[in-house]
Amino acid sequence: MLNNIGLPGLLLIAVVVLVLFGRGKISSLMGEVGKGITAFKRGVKDSTEEIEKAGETPRDVTPQPEKDKV
C-alpha cells in the first residue's frame, strides 16, 4: 500500500499536516528533532572517545588459577 504513494501523495500529506498543525508548531517540532539528533550524535561521539581512551591502558582480567585446591 505504501509503495505506491508517489510525489503527489507525499505533497498532499504535507499540505494536510501543515493545515492541521500550522507553520509555527511544525517548525518548533523540527527544531526539537534537530536538537535531539545533535544530542544523540554528541553522546555517541563521547562514548566512542571514552571507549578509545579506556582501550589505551589495557588490563589483564583473566582469572588466575588457584594453586592446590583441597
mmCIF file of the N, C-alpha and C atoms, coordinates in Angstrom:
data_MODEL
# 
_entry.id   MODEL 
# 
loop_
_atom_site.group_PDB 
_atom_site.id 
_atom_site.type_symbol 
_atom_site.label_atom_id 
_atom_site.label_alt_id 
_atom_site.label_comp_id 
_atom_site.label_asym_id 
_atom_site.label_entity_id 
_atom_site.label_seq_id 
_atom_site.pdbx_PDB_ins_code 
_atom_site.Cartn_x 
_atom_site.Cartn_y 
_atom_site.Cartn_z 
_atom_site.occupancy 
_atom_site.B_iso_or_equiv 
_atom_site.pdbx_formal_charge 
_atom_site.auth_seq_id 
_atom_site.auth_comp_id 
_atom_site.auth_asym_id 
_atom_site.auth_atom_id 
_atom_site.pdbx_PDB_model_num 
ATOM 1   N N  . MET A 1 1  ? 0.823  -1.196  0.000  1.00 0.00 ? 1  MET A N  1 
ATOM 2   C CA . MET A 1 1  ? 0.000  0.000   0.000  1.00 0.00 ? 1  MET A CA 1 
ATOM 3   C C  . MET A 1 1  ? 0.865  1.257   0.000  1.00 0.00 ? 1  MET A C  1 
ATOM 4   N N  . LEU A 1 2  ? 1.893  1.288   0.842  1.00 0.00 ? 2  LEU A N  1 
ATOM 5   C CA . LEU A 1 2  ? 2.739  2.471   0.921  1.00 0.00 ? 2  LEU A CA 1 
ATOM 6   C C  . LEU A 1 2  ? 3.731  2.564   -0.226 1.00 0.00 ? 2  LEU A C  1 
ATOM 7   N N  . ASN A 1 3  ? 3.862  1.517   -1.012 1.00 0.00 ? 3  ASN A N  1 
ATOM 8   C CA . ASN A 1 3  ? 4.806  1.532   -2.119 1.00 0.00 ? 3  ASN A CA 1 
ATOM 9   C C  . ASN A 1 3  ? 4.352  2.448   -3.253 1.00 0.00 ? 3  ASN A C  1 
ATOM 10  N N  . ASN A 1 4  ? 3.072  2.731   -3.361 1.00 0.00 ? 4  ASN A N  1 
ATOM 11  C CA . ASN A 1 4  ? 2.545  3.491   -4.495 1.00 0.00 ? 4  ASN A CA 1 
ATOM 12  C C  . ASN A 1 4  ? 2.085  4.890   -4.121 1.00 0.00 ? 4  ASN A C  1 
ATOM 13  N N  . ILE A 1 5  ? 2.644  5.487   -3.078 1.00 0.00 ? 5  ILE A N  1 
ATOM 14  C CA . ILE A 1 5  ? 2.213  6.832   -2.677 1.00 0.00 ? 5  ILE A CA 1 
ATOM 15  C C  . ILE A 1 5  ? 2.657  7.853   -3.719 1.00 0.00 ? 5  ILE A C  1 
ATOM 16  N N  . GLY A 1 6  ? 3.913  7.893   -4.033 1.00 0.00 ? 6  GLY A N  1 
ATOM 17  C CA . GLY A 1 6  ? 4.427  8.813   -5.038 1.00 0.00 ? 6  GLY A CA 1 
ATOM 18  C C  . GLY A 1 6  ? 4.532  10.239  -4.536 1.00 0.00 ? 6  GLY A C  1 
ATOM 19  N N  . LEU A 1 7  ? 5.005  11.113  -5.398 1.00 0.00 ? 7  LEU A N  1 
ATOM 20  C CA . LEU A 1 7  ? 5.205  12.518  -5.056 1.00 0.00 ? 7  LEU A CA 1 
ATOM 21  C C  . LEU A 1 7  ? 3.895  13.255  -4.802 1.00 0.00 ? 7  LEU A C  1 
ATOM 22  N N  . PRO A 1 8  ? 2.861  13.083  -5.626 1.00 0.00 ? 8  PRO A N  1 
ATOM 23  C CA . PRO A 1 8  ? 1.603  13.795  -5.336 1.00 0.00 ? 8  PRO A CA 1 
ATOM 24  C C  . PRO A 1 8  ? 1.006  13.406  -3.975 1.00 0.00 ? 8  PRO A C  1 
ATOM 25  N N  . GLY A 1 9  ? 1.101  12.151  -3.620 1.00 0.00 ? 9  GLY A N  1 
ATOM 26  C CA . GLY A 1 9  ? 0.588  11.713  -2.324 1.00 0.00 ? 9  GLY A CA 1 
ATOM 27  C C  . GLY A 1 9  ? 1.360  12.314  -1.173 1.00 0.00 ? 9  GLY A C  1 
ATOM 28  N N  . LEU A 1 10 ? 2.683  12.375  -1.308 1.00 0.00 ? 10 LEU A N  1 
ATOM 29  C CA . LEU A 1 10 ? 3.503  12.976  -0.264 1.00 0.00 ? 10 LEU A CA 1 
ATOM 30  C C  . LEU A 1 10 ? 3.215  14.469  -0.121 1.00 0.00 ? 10 LEU A C  1 
ATOM 31  N N  . LEU A 1 11 ? 3.019  15.158  -1.231 1.00 0.00 ? 11 LEU A N  1 
ATOM 32  C CA . LEU A 1 11 ? 2.688  16.583  -1.176 1.00 0.00 ? 11 LEU A CA 1 
ATOM 33  C C  . LEU A 1 11 ? 1.333  16.799  -0.512 1.00 0.00 ? 11 LEU A C  1 
ATOM 34  N N  . LEU A 1 12 ? 0.371  15.949  -0.814 1.00 0.00 ? 12 LEU A N  1 
ATOM 35  C CA . LEU A 1 12 ? -0.945 16.062  -0.199 1.00 0.00 ? 12 LEU A CA 1 
ATOM 36  C C  . LEU A 1 12 ? -0.850 15.847  1.316  1.00 0.00 ? 12 LEU A C  1 
ATOM 37  N N  . ILE A 1 13 ? -0.080 14.862  1.733  1.00 0.00 ? 13 ILE A N  1 
ATOM 38  C CA . ILE A 1 13 ? 0.108  14.609  3.163  1.00 0.00 ? 13 ILE A CA 1 
ATOM 39  C C  . ILE A 1 13 ? 0.779  15.808  3.828  1.00 0.00 ? 13 ILE A C  1 
ATOM 40  N N  . ALA A 1 14 ? 1.788  16.385  3.184  1.00 0.00 ? 14 ALA A N  1 
ATOM 41  C CA . ALA A 1 14 ? 2.489  17.549  3.741  1.00 0.00 ? 14 ALA A CA 1 
ATOM 42  C C  . ALA A 1 14 ? 1.545  18.735  3.895  1.00 0.00 ? 14 ALA A C  1 
ATOM 43  N N  . VAL A 1 15 ? 0.682  18.968  2.908  1.00 0.00 ? 15 VAL A N  1 
ATOM 44  C CA . VAL A 1 15 ? -0.264 20.088  2.971  1.00 0.00 ? 15 VAL A CA 1 
ATOM 45  C C  . VAL A 1 15 ? -1.270 19.864  4.099  1.00 0.00 ? 15 VAL A C  1 
ATOM 46  N N  . VAL A 1 16 ? -1.759 18.644  4.240  1.00 0.00 ? 16 VAL A N  1 
ATOM 47  C CA . VAL A 1 16 ? -2.730 18.348  5.304  1.00 0.00 ? 16 VAL A CA 1 
ATOM 48  C C  . VAL A 1 16 ? -2.097 18.554  6.677  1.00 0.00 ? 16 VAL A C  1 
ATOM 49  N N  . VAL A 1 17 ? -0.868 18.083  6.852  1.00 0.00 ? 17 VAL A N  1 
ATOM 50  C CA . VAL A 1 17 ? -0.173 18.263  8.134  1.00 0.00 ? 17 VAL A CA 1 
ATOM 51  C C  . VAL A 1 17 ? 0.055  19.741  8.409  1.00 0.00 ? 17 VAL A C  1 
ATOM 52  N N  . LEU A 1 18 ? 0.431  20.493  7.393  1.00 0.00 ? 18 LEU A N  1 
ATOM 53  C CA . LEU A 1 18 ? 0.651  21.931  7.556  1.00 0.00 ? 18 LEU A CA 1 
ATOM 54  C C  . LEU A 1 18 ? -0.632 22.641  7.948  1.00 0.00 ? 18 LEU A C  1 
ATOM 55  N N  . VAL A 1 19 ? -1.738 22.291  7.343  1.00 0.00 ? 19 VAL A N  1 
ATOM 56  C CA . VAL A 1 19 ? -3.019 22.918  7.665  1.00 0.00 ? 19 VAL A CA 1 
ATOM 57  C C  . VAL A 1 19 ? -3.456 22.551  9.087  1.00 0.00 ? 19 VAL A C  1 
ATOM 58  N N  . LEU A 1 20 ? -3.272 21.300  9.467  1.00 0.00 ? 20 LEU A N  1 
ATOM 59  C CA . LEU A 1 20 ? -3.714 20.861  10.792 1.00 0.00 ? 20 LEU A CA 1 
ATOM 60  C C  . LEU A 1 20 ? -2.887 21.461  11.921 1.00 0.00 ? 20 LEU A C  1 
ATOM 61  N N  . PHE A 1 21 ? -1.587 21.481  11.783 1.00 0.00 ? 21 PHE A N  1 
ATOM 62  C CA . PHE A 1 21 ? -0.729 21.898  12.884 1.00 0.00 ? 21 PHE A CA 1 
ATOM 63  C C  . PHE A 1 21 ? -0.227 23.330  12.785 1.00 0.00 ? 21 PHE A C  1 
ATOM 64  N N  . GLY A 1 22 ? -0.190 23.902  11.619 1.00 0.00 ? 22 GLY A N  1 
ATOM 65  C CA . GLY A 1 22 ? 0.309  25.260  11.472 1.00 0.00 ? 22 GLY A CA 1 
ATOM 66  C C  . GLY A 1 22 ? 1.816  25.309  11.322 1.00 0.00 ? 22 GLY A C  1 
ATOM 67  N N  . ARG A 1 23 ? 2.271  26.383  10.699 1.00 0.00 ? 23 ARG A N  1 
ATOM 68  C CA . ARG A 1 23 ? 3.695  26.510  10.401 1.00 0.00 ? 23 ARG A CA 1 
ATOM 69  C C  . ARG A 1 23 ? 4.541  26.620  11.664 1.00 0.00 ? 23 ARG A C  1 
ATOM 70  N N  . GLY A 1 24 ? 4.072  27.362  12.658 1.00 0.00 ? 24 GLY A N  1 
ATOM 71  C CA . GLY A 1 24 ? 4.850  27.574  13.878 1.00 0.00 ? 24 GLY A CA 1 
ATOM 72  C C  . GLY A 1 24 ? 5.059  26.294  14.662 1.00 0.00 ? 24 GLY A C  1 
ATOM 73  N N  . LYS A 1 25 ? 4.006  25.499  14.759 1.00 0.00 ? 25 LYS A N  1 
ATOM 74  C CA . LYS A 1 25 ? 4.097  24.254  15.514 1.00 0.00 ? 25 LYS A CA 1 
ATOM 75  C C  . LYS A 1 25 ? 5.052  23.275  14.833 1.00 0.00 ? 25 LYS A C  1 
ATOM 76  N N  . ILE A 1 26 ? 4.986  23.193  13.520 1.00 0.00 ? 26 ILE A N  1 
ATOM 77  C CA . ILE A 1 26 ? 5.857  22.277  12.776 1.00 0.00 ? 26 ILE A CA 1 
ATOM 78  C C  . ILE A 1 26 ? 7.309  22.720  12.872 1.00 0.00 ? 26 ILE A C  1 
ATOM 79  N N  . SER A 1 27 ? 7.566  24.025  12.760 1.00 0.00 ? 27 SER A N  1 
ATOM 80  C CA . SER A 1 27 ? 8.950  24.494  12.827 1.00 0.00 ? 27 SER A CA 1 
ATOM 81  C C  . SER A 1 27 ? 9.540  24.270  14.216 1.00 0.00 ? 27 SER A C  1 
ATOM 82  N N  . SER A 1 28 ? 8.736  24.453  15.265 1.00 0.00 ? 28 SER A N  1 
ATOM 83  C CA . SER A 1 28 ? 9.266  24.196  16.610 1.00 0.00 ? 28 SER A CA 1 
ATOM 84  C C  . SER A 1 28 ? 9.502  22.701  16.819 1.00 0.00 ? 28 SER A C  1 
ATOM 85  N N  . LEU A 1 29 ? 8.630  21.883  16.257 1.00 0.00 ? 29 LEU A N  1 
ATOM 86  C CA . LEU A 1 29 ? 8.817  20.435  16.358 1.00 0.00 ? 29 LEU A CA 1 
ATOM 87  C C  . LEU A 1 29 ? 10.083 19.997  15.635 1.00 0.00 ? 29 LEU A C  1 
ATOM 88  N N  . MET A 1 30 ? 10.330 20.530  14.456 1.00 0.00 ? 30 MET A N  1 
ATOM 89  C CA . MET A 1 30 ? 11.543 20.174  13.714 1.00 0.00 ? 30 MET A CA 1 
ATOM 90  C C  . MET A 1 30 ? 12.793 20.673  14.433 1.00 0.00 ? 30 MET A C  1 
ATOM 91  N N  . GLY A 1 31 ? 12.692 21.814  15.108 1.00 0.00 ? 31 GLY A N  1 
ATOM 92  C CA . GLY A 1 31 ? 13.822 22.302  15.903 1.00 0.00 ? 31 GLY A CA 1 
ATOM 93  C C  . GLY A 1 31 ? 14.157 21.344  17.032 1.00 0.00 ? 31 GLY A C  1 
ATOM 94  N N  . GLU A 1 32 ? 13.124 20.824  17.684 1.00 0.00 ? 32 GLU A N  1 
ATOM 95  C CA . GLU A 1 32 ? 13.341 19.857  18.759 1.00 0.00 ? 32 GLU A CA 1 
ATOM 96  C C  . GLU A 1 32 ? 13.923 18.559  18.221 1.00 0.00 ? 32 GLU A C  1 
ATOM 97  N N  . VAL A 1 33 ? 13.479 18.131  17.060 1.00 0.00 ? 33 VAL A N  1 
ATOM 98  C CA . VAL A 1 33 ? 14.041 16.921  16.443 1.00 0.00 ? 33 VAL A CA 1 
ATOM 99  C C  . VAL A 1 33 ? 15.521 17.139  16.136 1.00 0.00 ? 33 VAL A C  1 
ATOM 100 N N  . GLY A 1 34 ? 15.859 18.306  15.621 1.00 0.00 ? 34 GLY A N  1 
ATOM 101 C CA . GLY A 1 34 ? 17.259 18.622  15.337 1.00 0.00 ? 34 GLY A CA 1 
ATOM 102 C C  . GLY A 1 34 ? 18.117 18.620  16.593 1.00 0.00 ? 34 GLY A C  1 
ATOM 103 N N  . LYS A 1 35 ? 17.587 19.176  17.682 1.00 0.00 ? 35 LYS A N  1 
ATOM 104 C CA . LYS A 1 35 ? 18.327 19.163  18.949 1.00 0.00 ? 35 LYS A CA 1 
ATOM 105 C C  . LYS A 1 35 ? 18.530 17.742  19.448 1.00 0.00 ? 35 LYS A C  1 
ATOM 106 N N  . GLY A 1 36 ? 17.517 16.913  19.275 1.00 0.00 ? 36 GLY A N  1 
ATOM 107 C CA . GLY A 1 36 ? 17.630 15.515  19.700 1.00 0.00 ? 36 GLY A CA 1 
ATOM 108 C C  . GLY A 1 36 ? 18.682 14.765  18.910 1.00 0.00 ? 36 GLY A C  1 
ATOM 109 N N  . ILE A 1 37 ? 18.718 14.991  17.603 1.00 0.00 ? 37 ILE A N  1 
ATOM 110 C CA . ILE A 1 37 ? 19.719 14.341  16.760 1.00 0.00 ? 37 ILE A CA 1 
ATOM 111 C C  . ILE A 1 37 ? 21.118 14.803  17.143 1.00 0.00 ? 37 ILE A C  1 
ATOM 112 N N  . THR A 1 38 ? 21.267 16.101  17.406 1.00 0.00 ? 38 THR A N  1 
ATOM 113 C CA . THR A 1 38 ? 22.560 16.643  17.805 1.00 0.00 ? 38 THR A CA 1 
ATOM 114 C C  . THR A 1 38 ? 23.012 16.032  19.131 1.00 0.00 ? 38 THR A C  1 
ATOM 115 N N  . ALA A 1 39 ? 22.095 15.933  20.092 1.00 0.00 ? 39 ALA A N  1 
ATOM 116 C CA . ALA A 1 39 ? 22.444 15.346  21.387 1.00 0.00 ? 39 ALA A CA 1 
ATOM 117 C C  . ALA A 1 39 ? 22.825 13.876  21.234 1.00 0.00 ? 39 ALA A C  1 
ATOM 118 N N  . PHE A 1 40 ? 22.120 13.151  20.376 1.00 0.00 ? 40 PHE A N  1 
ATOM 119 C CA . PHE A 1 40 ? 22.437 11.743  20.143 1.00 0.00 ? 40 PHE A CA 1 
ATOM 120 C C  . PHE A 1 40 ? 23.826 11.596  19.540 1.00 0.00 ? 40 PHE A C  1 
ATOM 121 N N  . LYS A 1 41 ? 24.142 12.409  18.534 1.00 0.00 ? 41 LYS A N  1 
ATOM 122 C CA . LYS A 1 41 ? 25.462 12.346  17.906 1.00 0.00 ? 41 LYS A CA 1 
ATOM 123 C C  . LYS A 1 41 ? 26.558 12.688  18.910 1.00 0.00 ? 41 LYS A C  1 
ATOM 124 N N  . ARG A 1 42 ? 26.305 13.684  19.765 1.00 0.00 ? 42 ARG A N  1 
ATOM 125 C CA . ARG A 1 42 ? 27.291 14.065  20.769 1.00 0.00 ? 42 ARG A CA 1 
ATOM 126 C C  . ARG A 1 42 ? 27.510 12.923  21.758 1.00 0.00 ? 42 ARG A C  1 
ATOM 127 N N  . GLY A 1 43 ? 26.446 12.248  22.162 1.00 0.00 ? 43 GLY A N  1 
ATOM 128 C CA . GLY A 1 43 ? 26.566 11.121  23.081 1.00 0.00 ? 43 GLY A CA 1 
ATOM 129 C C  . GLY A 1 43 ? 27.342 9.968   22.479 1.00 0.00 ? 43 GLY A C  1 
ATOM 130 N N  . VAL A 1 44 ? 27.090 9.684   21.211 1.00 0.00 ? 44 VAL A N  1 
ATOM 131 C CA . VAL A 1 44 ? 27.819 8.611   20.541 1.00 0.00 ? 44 VAL A CA 1 
ATOM 132 C C  . VAL A 1 44 ? 29.298 8.961   20.443 1.00 0.00 ? 44 VAL A C  1 
ATOM 133 N N  . LYS A 1 45 ? 29.579 10.209  20.108 1.00 0.00 ? 45 LYS A N  1 
ATOM 134 C CA . LYS A 1 45 ? 30.976 10.644  19.990 1.00 0.00 ? 45 LYS A CA 1 
ATOM 135 C C  . LYS A 1 45 ? 31.685 10.563  21.341 1.00 0.00 ? 45 LYS A C  1 
ATOM 136 N N  . ASP A 1 46 ? 31.017 11.022  22.403 1.00 0.00 ? 46 ASP A N  1 
ATOM 137 C CA . ASP A 1 46 ? 31.624 10.983  23.730 1.00 0.00 ? 46 ASP A CA 1 
ATOM 138 C C  . ASP A 1 46 ? 31.885 9.559   24.190 1.00 0.00 ? 46 ASP A C  1 
ATOM 139 N N  . SER A 1 47 ? 30.921 8.681   23.945 1.00 0.00 ? 47 SER A N  1 
ATOM 140 C CA . SER A 1 47 ? 31.123 7.296   24.379 1.00 0.00 ? 47 SER A CA 1 
ATOM 141 C C  . SER A 1 47 ? 32.216 6.619   23.561 1.00 0.00 ? 47 SER A C  1 
ATOM 142 N N  . THR A 1 48 ? 32.318 6.947   22.276 1.00 0.00 ? 48 THR A N  1 
ATOM 143 C CA . THR A 1 48 ? 33.378 6.385   21.449 1.00 0.00 ? 48 THR A CA 1 
ATOM 144 C C  . THR A 1 48 ? 34.745 6.847   21.951 1.00 0.00 ? 48 THR A C  1 
ATOM 145 N N  . GLU A 1 49 ? 34.841 8.138   22.291 1.00 0.00 ? 49 GLU A N  1 
ATOM 146 C CA . GLU A 1 49 ? 36.101 8.656   22.818 1.00 0.00 ? 49 GLU A CA 1 
ATOM 147 C C  . GLU A 1 49 ? 36.441 7.998   24.153 1.00 0.00 ? 49 GLU A C  1 
ATOM 148 N N  . GLU A 1 50 ? 35.434 7.767   24.984 1.00 0.00 ? 50 GLU A N  1 
ATOM 149 C CA . GLU A 1 50 ? 35.667 7.135   26.280 1.00 0.00 ? 50 GLU A CA 1 
ATOM 150 C C  . GLU A 1 50 ? 36.148 5.694   26.111 1.00 0.00 ? 50 GLU A C  1 
ATOM 151 N N  . ILE A 1 51 ? 35.558 4.986   25.157 1.00 0.00 ? 51 ILE A N  1 
ATOM 152 C CA . ILE A 1 51 ? 35.980 3.608   24.899 1.00 0.00 ? 51 ILE A CA 1 
ATOM 153 C C  . ILE A 1 51 ? 37.405 3.577   24.376 1.00 0.00 ? 51 ILE A C  1 
ATOM 154 N N  . GLU A 1 52 ? 37.731 4.497   23.460 1.00 0.00 ? 52 GLU A N  1 
ATOM 155 C CA . GLU A 1 52 ? 39.092 4.546   22.927 1.00 0.00 ? 52 GLU A CA 1 
ATOM 156 C C  . GLU A 1 52 ? 40.087 4.904   24.026 1.00 0.00 ? 52 GLU A C  1 
ATOM 157 N N  . LYS A 1 53 ? 39.701 5.819   24.908 1.00 0.00 ? 53 LYS A N  1 
ATOM 158 C CA . LYS A 1 53 ? 40.582 6.211   25.999 1.00 0.00 ? 53 LYS A CA 1 
ATOM 159 C C  . LYS A 1 53 ? 40.814 5.035   26.941 1.00 0.00 ? 53 LYS A C  1 
ATOM 160 N N  . ALA A 1 54 ? 39.789 4.283   27.234 1.00 0.00 ? 54 ALA A N  1 
ATOM 161 C CA . ALA A 1 54 ? 39.920 3.123   28.112 1.00 0.00 ? 54 ALA A CA 1 
ATOM 162 C C  . ALA A 1 54 ? 40.752 2.037   27.435 1.00 0.00 ? 54 ALA A C  1 
ATOM 163 N N  . GLY A 1 55 ? 40.718 1.973   26.124 1.00 0.00 ? 55 GLY A N  1 
ATOM 164 C CA . GLY A 1 55 ? 41.469 0.960   25.398 1.00 0.00 ? 55 GLY A CA 1 
ATOM 165 C C  . GLY A 1 55 ? 42.959 1.225   25.382 1.00 0.00 ? 55 GLY A C  1 
ATOM 166 N N  . GLU A 1 56 ? 43.397 2.440   25.721 1.00 0.00 ? 56 GLU A N  1 
ATOM 167 C CA . GLU A 1 56 ? 44.821 2.756   25.709 1.00 0.00 ? 56 GLU A CA 1 
ATOM 168 C C  . GLU A 1 56 ? 45.569 2.070   26.850 1.00 0.00 ? 56 GLU A C  1 
ATOM 169 N N  . THR A 1 57 ? 44.892 1.798   27.939 1.00 0.00 ? 57 THR A N  1 
ATOM 170 C CA . THR A 1 57 ? 45.541 1.154   29.072 1.00 0.00 ? 57 THR A CA 1 
ATOM 171 C C  . THR A 1 57 ? 44.857 -0.190  29.325 1.00 0.00 ? 57 THR A C  1 
ATOM 172 N N  . PRO A 1 58 ? 45.219 -1.193  28.540 1.00 0.00 ? 58 PRO A N  1 
ATOM 173 C CA . PRO A 1 58 ? 44.582 -2.494  28.731 1.00 0.00 ? 58 PRO A CA 1 
ATOM 174 C C  . PRO A 1 58 ? 45.032 -3.125  30.042 1.00 0.00 ? 58 PRO A C  1 
ATOM 175 N N  . ARG A 1 59 ? 44.129 -3.867  30.642 1.00 0.00 ? 59 ARG A N  1 
ATOM 176 C CA . ARG A 1 59 ? 44.469 -4.556  31.873 1.00 0.00 ? 59 ARG A CA 1 
ATOM 177 C C  . ARG A 1 59 ? 44.057 -6.014  31.742 1.00 0.00 ? 59 ARG A C  1 
ATOM 178 N N  . ASP A 1 60 ? 44.765 -6.842  32.455 1.00 0.00 ? 60 ASP A N  1 
ATOM 179 C CA . ASP A 1 60 ? 44.520 -8.277  32.395 1.00 0.00 ? 60 ASP A CA 1 
ATOM 180 C C  . ASP A 1 60 ? 43.398 -8.625  33.365 1.00 0.00 ? 60 ASP A C  1 
ATOM 181 N N  . VAL A 1 61 ? 42.296 -9.126  32.846 1.00 0.00 ? 61 VAL A N  1 
ATOM 182 C CA . VAL A 1 61 ? 41.172 -9.507  33.685 1.00 0.00 ? 61 VAL A CA 1 
ATOM 183 C C  . VAL A 1 61 ? 40.967 -11.020 33.683 1.00 0.00 ? 61 VAL A C  1 
ATOM 184 N N  . THR A 1 62 ? 41.997 -11.744 33.219 1.00 0.00 ? 62 THR A N  1 
ATOM 185 C CA . THR A 1 62 ? 41.915 -13.195 33.190 1.00 0.00 ? 62 THR A CA 1 
ATOM 186 C C  . THR A 1 62 ? 42.008 -13.739 34.593 1.00 0.00 ? 62 THR A C  1 
ATOM 187 N N  . PRO A 1 63 ? 41.100 -14.625 34.990 1.00 0.00 ? 63 PRO A N  1 
ATOM 188 C CA . PRO A 1 63 ? 41.186 -15.175 36.354 1.00 0.00 ? 63 PRO A CA 1 
ATOM 189 C C  . PRO A 1 63 ? 42.444 -16.019 36.516 1.00 0.00 ? 63 PRO A C  1 
ATOM 190 N N  . GLN A 1 64 ? 43.099 -15.856 37.637 1.00 0.00 ? 64 GLN A N  1 
ATOM 191 C CA . GLN A 1 64 ? 44.334 -16.599 37.911 1.00 0.00 ? 64 GLN A CA 1 
ATOM 192 C C  . GLN A 1 64 ? 43.959 -17.969 38.469 1.00 0.00 ? 64 GLN A C  1 
ATOM 193 N N  . PRO A 1 65 ? 44.637 -19.016 38.015 1.00 0.00 ? 65 PRO A N  1 
ATOM 194 C CA . PRO A 1 65 ? 44.331 -20.363 38.525 1.00 0.00 ? 65 PRO A CA 1 
ATOM 195 C C  . PRO A 1 65 ? 44.750 -20.461 39.995 1.00 0.00 ? 65 PRO A C  1 
ATOM 196 N N  . GLU A 1 66 ? 43.871 -21.105 40.768 1.00 0.00 ? 66 GLU A N  1 
ATOM 197 C CA . GLU A 1 66 ? 44.185 -21.292 42.176 1.00 0.00 ? 66 GLU A CA 1 
ATOM 198 C C  . GLU A 1 66 ? 45.119 -22.487 42.333 1.00 0.00 ? 66 GLU A C  1 
ATOM 199 N N  . LYS A 1 67 ? 46.064 -22.378 43.275 1.00 0.00 ? 67 LYS A N  1 
ATOM 200 C CA . LYS A 1 67 ? 47.029 -23.444 43.494 1.00 0.00 ? 67 LYS A CA 1 
ATOM 201 C C  . LYS A 1 67 ? 46.536 -24.368 44.599 1.00 0.00 ? 67 LYS A C  1 
ATOM 202 N N  . ASP A 1 68 ? 46.690 -25.652 44.410 1.00 0.00 ? 68 ASP A N  1 
ATOM 203 C CA . ASP A 1 68 ? 46.430 -26.699 45.399 1.00 0.00 ? 68 ASP A CA 1 
ATOM 204 C C  . ASP A 1 68 ? 45.062 -26.545 46.077 1.00 0.00 ? 68 ASP A C  1 
ATOM 205 N N  . LYS A 1 69 ? 44.013 -26.645 45.302 1.00 0.00 ? 69 LYS A N  1 
ATOM 206 C CA . LYS A 1 69 ? 42.674 -26.642 45.890 1.00 0.00 ? 69 LYS A CA 1 
ATOM 207 C C  . LYS A 1 69 ? 42.449 -27.964 46.624 1.00 0.00 ? 69 LYS A C  1 
ATOM 208 N N  . VAL A 1 70 ? 42.062 -27.872 47.873 1.00 0.00 ? 70 VAL A N  1 
ATOM 209 C CA . VAL A 1 70 ? 41.827 -29.095 48.660 1.00 0.00 ? 70 VAL A CA 1 
ATOM 210 C C  . VAL A 1 70 ? 40.409 -29.112 49.137 1.00 0.00 ? 70 VAL A C  1 
# 
